């Protein structure tokens, strides 16, 4: 499995802190196109998909 980019690891850690009792794990392993980034597994077994995006103004850099 490929490691998470920094922004996805940050989002994973934030979600883990915000959703105690839920598992938040990497989903996108680059094995195929179009995979979402993270999976949330809720206490009741329901699954959530997370796509991490970023917006940046290059002129502000």
SULLIN-V687371 format. One record per helix or strand. SS is the DSSP state (a for helix, b for strand). FROM is the first residue (numbers start at 1). LEN is the number of residues. If there is no record, write none. Layout:
((SS:FROM:LEN) (SS:FROM:LEN))
This chain:
((a:6:13) (b:23:4) (b:38:4) (b:47:4) (a:58:3))
